[in-house]
């Protein structure tokens, strides 16, 4: 599995919001595409929470 990240930032409601858009090539997957996406999002969310400053809200969305 591979992931390519694009970064961006914007000011929303007076707060700086930073975003990372990740495109994923799942290749061969063991579960349904929806389940693979959900599992990947959960792993990515945990990874970002661990490496983000305290007080950062991490939200991973599958679009």
JOURKA-V80171 format. One record per pair of residues at least 12 apart in sequence whose C-alpha atoms are under 10 Angstrom apart, sorted by the first residue. I is the first residue (numbers start at 1). GAP is how many residues later the second one is. If there is no record, write none. Layout:
# JOURKA-V80171
i=<I & I>
gap=<GAP & GAP>
This chain:
# JOURKA-V80171
i=<1 & 1 & 1 & 1 & 1 & 1 & 2 & 2 & 2 & 2 & 2 & 2 & 3 & 3 & 3 & 3 & 3 & 3 & 4 & 4 & 4 & 4 & 4 & 4 & 5 & 5 & 5 & 5 & 5 & 5 & 6 & 6 & 6 & 6 & 6 & 7 & 7 & 7 & 7 & 8 & 8 & 17 & 17 & 18 & 19 & 19 & 19 & 20 & 21 & 21 & 22 & 22 & 22 & 24 & 24 & 26 & 34 & 37 & 37 & 37 & 38 & 38 & 38 & 40 & 40 & 41 & 41 & 41 & 41 & 42 & 42 & 42 & 43 & 44 & 44 & 44 & 45 & 45 & 45 & 45 & 45 & 46 & 46 & 46 & 48>
gap=<23 & 24 & 25 & 26 & 27 & 28 & 20 & 21 & 22 & 23 & 24 & 25 & 18 & 19 & 20 & 21 & 22 & 23 & 16 & 17 & 18 & 19 & 20 & 21 & 14 & 15 & 16 & 17 & 18 & 19 & 13 & 14 & 15 & 16 & 17 & 12 & 13 & 14 & 15 & 12 & 13 & 39 & 40 & 40 & 39 & 40 & 41 & 40 & 39 & 40 & 22 & 38 & 40 & 13 & 16 & 14 & 28 & 24 & 25 & 26 & 22 & 23 & 24 & 20 & 22 & 18 & 19 & 20 & 21 & 17 & 18 & 19 & 17 & 14 & 15 & 16 & 12 & 13 & 14 & 15 & 16 & 12 & 13 & 14 & 12>
